[in-house]
Amino acid sequence: MRRTMCKSKVHRAVLTGADLHYEGSLTLDQALMDAANMLEFEKVQVVNVNTGSRLETYLIAGERGSGSVQLNGAAARLGMPGDLVIVISYAEYEESELAGGFAPTVVFVDERNRVVSSGKRESGAAAVV
């Protein structure tokens, strides 16, 4: 059996833009993508902490170090600059891959979307907000 698990996430990033007329996607700073082991065009879920909305889209790499976290296309209606979001990627794993323990990568950022810390979040570990 395969299970779909949270592979990685960027926790509580600040939306820097929302462009309704841009080709649909989420623009994410390449440095954040690297820290979270995410690739351009990878499917992600975006959770807006301010509004509670959730959407699925794909990533477009933003300029490294820019702090860009921008909703594009129709998704731009689901957030506004300043909103806090969580960007989550998922992957499928075989039971055998999970048997030795599993931990997603969690990237914490500051108010300018710079990496503060990142690493594996062990099962049962207390969440850091």
N, CA, C and O of each residue as an XYZ file, in Angstrom:
516
protein
N       0.845     -1.176      0.000
C       0.000      0.000      0.000
C       0.889      1.237      0.000
O       1.941      1.262      0.639
N       0.452      2.261     -0.724
C       1.137      3.553     -0.747
C       0.321      4.539      0.082
O      -0.909      4.496      0.100
N       1.031      5.420      0.759
C       0.375      6.461      1.542
C       0.849      7.822      1.050
O       2.019      8.002      0.713
N      -0.076      8.776      1.012
C       0.273     10.148      0.656
C       0.571     10.887      1.957
O      -0.269     10.966      2.853
N       1.782     11.423      2.039
C       2.256     12.071      3.264
C       2.701     13.501      2.962
O       3.036     13.838      1.826
N       2.697     14.328      3.997
C       3.272     15.667      3.881
C       4.778     15.494      3.713
O       5.452     14.998      4.617
N       5.306     15.898      2.564
C       6.742     15.781      2.295
C       7.494     16.958      2.909
O       8.545     16.789      3.527
N       6.927     18.170      2.726
C       7.589     19.361      3.245
C       6.609     20.522      3.259
O       5.561     20.488      2.613
N       6.982     21.561      4.023
C       6.147     22.762      4.028
C       6.969     23.981      4.403
O       7.972     23.899      5.113
N       6.502     25.124      3.894
C       7.014     26.424      4.303
C       5.925     26.985      5.204
O       4.801     27.221      4.763
N       6.269     27.198      6.475
C       5.275     27.505      7.499
C       5.152     29.000      7.758
O       6.125     29.665      8.113
N       3.936     29.519      7.575
C       3.566     30.898      7.898
C       4.394     31.941      7.148
O       4.923     32.882      7.740
N       4.492     31.751      5.843
C       5.116     32.755      4.992
C       4.129     33.904      4.789
O       2.920     33.729      4.941
N       4.647     35.058      4.451
C       3.818     36.237      4.225
C       3.613     36.417      2.725
O       4.579     36.495      1.965
N       2.347     36.483      2.300
C       2.071     36.749      0.880
C       2.616     38.119      0.510
O       2.361     39.110      1.195
N       3.367     38.160     -0.580
C       3.958     39.419     -1.027
C       3.211     40.007     -2.215
O       3.431     41.161     -2.582
N       2.327     39.212     -2.819
C       1.596     39.713     -3.970
C       0.457     38.792     -4.349
O       0.381     37.645     -3.909
N      -0.429     39.327     -5.181
C      -1.548     38.577     -5.739
C      -1.845     39.213     -7.092
O      -2.300     40.355     -7.161
N      -1.585     38.468     -8.171
C      -1.726     39.013     -9.520
C      -2.772     38.210    -10.280
O      -2.485     37.129    -10.794
N      -3.978     38.743    -10.348
C      -5.103     38.067    -10.980
C      -4.850     37.773    -12.456
O      -5.347     36.772    -12.971
N      -4.096     38.614    -13.143
C      -3.933     38.488    -14.588
C      -2.656     37.765    -15.002
O      -2.301     37.760    -16.180
N      -1.966     37.158    -14.046
C      -0.768     36.380    -14.347
C      -1.184     34.935    -14.555
O      -2.196     34.494    -14.009
N      -0.415     34.197    -15.335
C      -0.690     32.767    -15.522
C      -0.760     32.098    -14.152
O       0.096     32.331    -13.300
N      -1.773     31.273    -13.944
C      -2.039     30.678    -12.630
C      -0.902     29.883    -12.046
O      -0.239     29.127    -12.756
N      -0.671     30.042    -10.765
C       0.361     29.313    -10.039
C       0.659     30.038     -8.731
O      -0.031     30.985     -8.353
N       1.695     29.573     -8.056
C       2.229     30.287     -6.893
C       3.692     30.556     -7.175
O       4.467     29.626     -7.398
N       4.073     31.817     -7.167
C       5.490     32.157     -7.290
C       6.095     32.061     -5.908
O       5.593     32.668     -4.962
N       7.181     31.297     -5.783
C       7.837     31.091     -4.489
C       9.337     31.292     -4.654
O       9.951     30.728     -5.560
N       9.917     32.090     -3.783
C      11.357     32.346     -3.762
C      12.118     31.023     -3.905
O      11.853     30.069     -3.173
N      13.056     30.972     -4.843
C      13.827     29.742     -5.091
C      14.551     29.263     -3.830
O      14.704     28.057     -3.637
N      14.994     30.175     -2.976
C      15.673     29.775     -1.738
C      14.720     28.998     -0.825
O      15.136     28.045     -0.166
N      13.440     29.400     -0.781
C      12.452     28.682      0.020
C      12.156     27.322     -0.599
O      12.008     26.327      0.111
N      12.072     27.285     -1.925
C      11.848     26.012     -2.604
C      12.975     25.036     -2.291
O      12.723     23.868     -1.996
N      14.213     25.508     -2.353
C      15.364     24.642     -2.058
C      15.321     24.145     -0.619
O      15.529     22.959     -0.364
N      15.052     25.043      0.319
C      15.024     24.667      1.738
C      13.949     23.625      2.023
O      14.116     22.773      2.896
N      12.829     23.697      1.272
C      11.708     22.786      1.490
C      11.732     21.591      0.530
O      10.794     20.793      0.513
N      12.794     21.464     -0.265
C      12.900     20.355     -1.227
C      11.696     20.347     -2.178
O      11.082     19.306     -2.411
N      11.372     21.523     -2.720
C      10.282     21.656     -3.681
C      10.861     22.046     -5.036
O      11.877     22.736     -5.118
N      10.197     21.593     -6.094
C      10.657     21.860     -7.449
C       9.661     22.732     -8.208
O       8.467     22.750     -7.907
N      10.183     23.456     -9.202
C       9.295     24.236    -10.061
C       8.300     23.293    -10.730
O       8.668     22.204    -11.170
N       7.068     23.705    -10.802
C       5.933     22.983    -11.373
C       5.414     21.858    -10.464
O       4.514     21.117    -10.858
N       5.968     21.726     -9.266
C       5.471     20.732     -8.311
C       4.109     21.176     -7.784
O       3.884     22.360     -7.534
N       3.212     20.219     -7.621
C       1.890     20.500     -7.062
C       2.030     20.796     -5.576
O       2.719     20.084     -4.845
N       1.362     21.865     -5.143
C       1.369     22.240     -3.729
C      -0.038     22.629     -3.290
O      -0.904     22.946     -4.106
N      -0.234     22.595     -1.995
C      -1.447     23.121     -1.387
C      -1.042     24.395     -0.660
O      -0.022     24.438      0.027
N      -1.862     25.437     -0.821
C      -1.610     26.708     -0.140
C      -2.756     26.925      0.835
O      -3.921     26.955      0.439
N      -2.421     27.075      2.109
C      -3.411     27.290      3.157
C      -3.253     28.726      3.645
O      -2.182     29.116      4.110
N      -4.311     29.500      3.540
C      -4.272     30.888      3.987
C      -4.695     30.924      5.449
O      -5.849     30.642      5.772
N      -3.769     31.269      6.328
C      -4.030     31.300      7.764
C      -5.056     32.388      8.103
O      -5.870     32.210      9.009
N      -5.019     33.501      7.386
C      -5.929     34.618      7.669
C      -7.377     34.315      7.312
O      -8.292     34.668      8.056
N      -7.586     33.654      6.162
C      -8.955     33.446      5.672
C      -9.460     32.014      5.817
O     -10.666     31.771      5.769
N      -8.543     31.069      5.995
C      -8.935     29.666      6.069
C      -9.069     29.003      4.708
O      -9.363     27.810      4.639
N      -8.861     29.745      3.621
C      -8.985     29.143      2.292
C      -7.820     28.196      2.020
O      -6.715     28.371      2.532
N      -8.103     27.192      1.201
C      -7.096     26.224      0.771
C      -7.211     26.088     -0.729
O      -8.316     26.081     -1.272
N      -6.077     25.981     -1.405
C      -6.102     25.785     -2.843
C      -4.941     24.908     -3.258
O      -3.924     24.828     -2.568
N      -5.105     24.253     -4.390
C      -4.026     23.474     -4.979
C      -3.579     24.170     -6.240
O      -4.402     24.646     -7.021
N      -2.273     24.232     -6.443
C      -1.697     24.846     -7.627
C      -0.318     24.242     -7.823
O      -0.006     23.192     -7.261
N       0.505     24.904     -8.620
C       1.873     24.447     -8.835
C       2.815     25.621     -8.623
O       2.396     26.778     -8.614
N       4.092     25.306     -8.452
C       5.086     26.333     -8.152
C       5.761     26.882     -9.394
O       6.035     26.157    -10.350
N       6.019     28.171     -9.356
C       6.913     28.825    -10.300
C       8.015     29.445     -9.448
O       7.740     30.115     -8.453
N       9.254     29.217     -9.847
C      10.387     29.721     -9.071
C      10.470     31.237     -9.148
O      10.474     31.821    -10.232
N      10.536     31.857     -7.987
C      10.757     33.298     -7.893
C      12.241     33.561     -7.722
O      13.023     32.640     -7.485
N      12.615     34.802     -7.841
C      14.016     35.190     -7.709
C      14.550     34.776     -6.335
O      13.933     35.043     -5.304
N      15.706     34.122     -6.350
C      16.339     33.665     -5.108
C      16.632     34.854     -4.188
O      17.234     35.847     -4.596
N      16.188     34.721     -2.935
C      16.444     35.754     -1.947
C      15.455     36.911     -1.973
O      15.568     37.840     -1.173
N      14.488     36.865     -2.882
C      13.525     37.964     -3.023
C      12.432     37.938     -1.965
O      11.807     38.962     -1.691
N      12.197     36.764     -1.364
C      11.104     36.625     -0.411
C       9.747     36.490     -1.079
O       8.719     36.535     -0.403
N       9.728     36.327     -2.391
C       8.465     36.256     -3.143
C       7.600     35.074     -2.734
O       8.048     33.927     -2.708
N       6.352     35.384     -2.418
C       5.298     34.395     -2.198
C       4.056     35.060     -2.784
O       3.388     35.850     -2.118
N       3.757     34.727     -4.046
C       2.701     35.445     -4.758
C       1.688     34.496     -5.376
O       2.046     33.568     -6.102
N       0.422     34.742     -5.078
C      -0.669     34.010     -5.712
C      -0.916     34.606     -7.087
O      -0.949     35.826     -7.247
N      -1.091     33.739     -8.080
C      -1.287     34.198     -9.452
C      -2.561     33.613    -10.041
O      -3.035     32.567     -9.599
N      -3.114     34.298    -11.044
C      -4.315     33.828    -11.719
C      -5.497     33.833    -10.766
O      -5.582     34.673     -9.870
N      -6.407     32.891    -10.968
C      -7.629     32.839    -10.151
C      -7.320     32.721     -8.662
O      -8.092     33.196     -7.830
N      -6.197     32.090     -8.322
C      -5.810     31.933     -6.916
C      -5.612     33.279     -6.228
O      -5.712     33.367     -5.005
N      -5.332     34.330     -7.003
C      -5.114     35.659     -6.429
C      -6.342     36.160     -5.671
O      -6.229     37.051     -4.829
N      -7.502     35.599     -5.960
C      -8.726     35.998     -5.250
C      -8.800     35.391     -3.845
O      -9.689     35.732     -3.065
N      -7.856     34.484     -3.525
C      -7.910     33.780     -2.247
C      -6.907     34.291     -1.225
O      -6.684     33.652     -0.197
N      -6.309     35.427     -1.500
C      -5.379     36.006     -0.543
C      -4.952     37.387     -0.971
O      -5.118     37.785     -2.125
N      -4.400     38.108     -0.020
C      -3.910     39.449     -0.317
C      -2.563     39.647      0.365
O      -2.272     38.994      1.367
N      -1.738     40.545     -0.173
C      -0.434     40.778      0.443
C      -0.574     41.011      1.950
O      -1.447     41.750      2.405
N       0.303     40.368      2.699
C       0.278     40.453      4.155
C      -0.346     39.241      4.818
O      -0.093     38.990      5.996
N      -1.166     38.472      4.083
C      -1.750     37.250      4.650
C      -0.654     36.230      4.939
O       0.332     36.143      4.208
N      -0.832     35.469      5.997
C       0.074     34.364      6.310
C      -0.412     33.110      5.600
O      -1.604     32.803      5.614
N       0.518     32.382      4.975
C       0.165     31.155      4.279
C       1.131     30.035      4.660
O       2.260     30.269      5.090
N       0.644     28.820      4.485
C       1.464     27.624      4.627
C       1.458     26.947      3.265
O       0.394     26.674      2.710
N       2.640     26.676      2.725
C       2.771     26.022      1.426
C       3.214     24.589      1.691
O       4.285     24.359      2.253
N       2.385     23.621      1.284
C       2.607     22.215      1.619
C       2.774     21.382      0.358
O       1.984     21.499     -0.579
N       3.803     20.539      0.335
C       3.966     19.567     -0.744
C       3.758     18.174     -0.165
O       4.077     17.911      0.995
N       3.223     17.298     -0.983
C       2.934     15.925     -0.573
C       3.659     14.961     -1.504
O       4.011     15.317     -2.628
N       3.879     13.750     -1.031
C       4.470     12.705     -1.866
C       3.904     11.358     -1.429
O       3.437     11.194     -0.301
N       3.957     10.409     -2.341
C       3.511      9.055     -2.027
C       4.706      8.225     -1.599
O       5.786      8.309     -2.184
N       4.490      7.421     -0.565
C       5.540      6.570     -0.026
C       5.017      5.153      0.130
O       3.844      4.939      0.433
N       5.891      4.202     -0.079
C       5.570      2.807      0.201
C       5.633      2.602      1.712
O       6.366      3.298      2.415
N       4.858      1.640      2.199
C       4.879      1.330      3.642
C       6.311      1.069      4.108
O       6.692      1.481      5.203
N       7.098      0.392      3.284
C       8.478      0.069      3.664
C       9.325      1.328      3.867
O      10.253      1.326      4.676
N       9.009      2.403      3.135
C       9.750      3.652      3.293
C       9.396      4.358      4.596
O      10.172      5.172      5.097
N       8.233      4.050      5.137
C       7.760      4.690      6.361
C       8.092      3.887      7.608
O       8.027      4.409      8.722
N       8.444      2.633      7.429
C       8.642      1.717      8.560
C       9.718      2.188      9.534
O       9.581      1.987     10.740
N      10.766      2.797      9.043
C      11.859      3.239      9.909
C      11.615      4.595     10.528
O      12.507      5.149     11.172
N      10.437      5.138     10.350
C      10.122      6.473     10.848
C      10.092      7.449      9.688
O      10.836      7.304      8.718
N       9.253      8.411      9.791
C       9.103      9.397      8.720
C       9.003     10.780      9.341
O       8.390     10.957     10.393
N       9.606     11.750      8.685
C       9.507     13.128      9.148
C       9.557     14.070      7.950
O      10.494     14.008      7.155
N       8.566     14.932      7.816
C       8.604     15.922      6.734
C       9.599     17.035      7.058
O       9.966     17.240      8.215
N      10.018     17.734      6.039
C      10.862     18.916      6.213
C       9.964     20.126      6.453
O       9.015     20.366      5.706
N      10.272     20.879      7.496
C       9.498     22.080      7.824
C      10.448     23.273      7.793
O      11.502     23.267      8.429
N      10.050     24.296      7.038
C      10.848     25.511      6.905
C      10.095     26.648      7.591
O       8.960     26.955      7.225
N      10.720     27.264      8.573
C      10.154     28.411      9.264
C      10.816     29.671      8.718
O      12.026     29.704      8.491
N      10.005     30.703      8.511
C      10.510     31.943      7.933
C      10.185     33.133      8.836
O       9.336     33.053      9.723
N      10.888     34.236      8.582
C      10.599     35.469      9.315
C       9.590     36.306      8.524
O       9.032     35.833      7.534
N       9.358     37.542      8.956
C       8.348     38.393      8.321
C       8.724     38.825      6.903
O       7.884     39.358      6.179
N       9.973     38.602      6.501
C      10.414     38.921      5.130
C      10.635     37.650      4.308
O      11.254     37.684      3.245
N      10.117     36.529      4.819
C      10.200     35.226      4.148
C      11.632     34.734      3.957
O      11.956     34.086      2.962
N      12.472     35.054      4.924
C      13.822     34.504      4.950
C      13.815     33.310      5.890
O      13.146     33.331      6.923
N      14.558     32.271      5.534
C      14.597     31.055      6.342
C      15.198     31.364      7.711
O      16.302     31.899      7.819
N      14.444     31.012      8.751
C      14.908     31.149     10.128
C      15.462     29.817     10.592
O      16.525     29.758     11.211
N      14.737     28.743     10.288
C      15.191     27.393     10.606
C      14.468     26.413      9.699
O      13.393     26.699      9.172
N      15.076     25.266      9.533
C      14.436     24.205      8.755
C      15.001     22.876      9.216
O      16.110     22.799      9.744
N      14.225     21.850      9.008
C      14.670     20.513      9.376
C      13.513     19.556      9.395
O      12.382     19.911      9.063
N      13.804     18.352      9.782
C      12.795     17.314      9.847
C      11.971     17.482     11.114
O      12.507     17.773     12.183
N      10.666     17.297     10.982
C       9.772     17.359     12.147
C       9.418     15.931     12.503
O       8.669     15.272     11.781
N       9.946     15.457     13.598
C       9.704     14.084     14.035
C       8.266     13.891     14.447
O       7.621     14.817     14.939
N       7.764     12.695     14.249
C       6.396     12.356     14.628
C       6.193     12.580     16.116
O       7.009     12.153     16.933
N       5.106     13.248     16.465
C       4.785     13.509     17.865
C       5.494     14.703     18.445
O       5.254     15.059     19.598
N       6.380     15.348     17.663
C       7.089     16.529     18.158
C       6.112     17.691     18.258
O       5.208     17.821     17.434
N       6.289     18.510     19.239
C       5.403     19.671     19.418
C       5.615     20.646     18.261
O       6.741     20.890     17.829
N       4.528     21.182     17.783
C       4.604     22.165     16.693
C       5.137     23.473     17.229
O       4.811     23.876     18.345
N       5.960     24.138     16.431
C       6.483     25.451     16.778
C       5.735     26.465     15.946
O       5.684     26.345     14.722
N       5.156     27.462     16.585
C       4.375     28.468     15.851
C       5.101     29.775     15.822
O       4.604     30.745     15.250
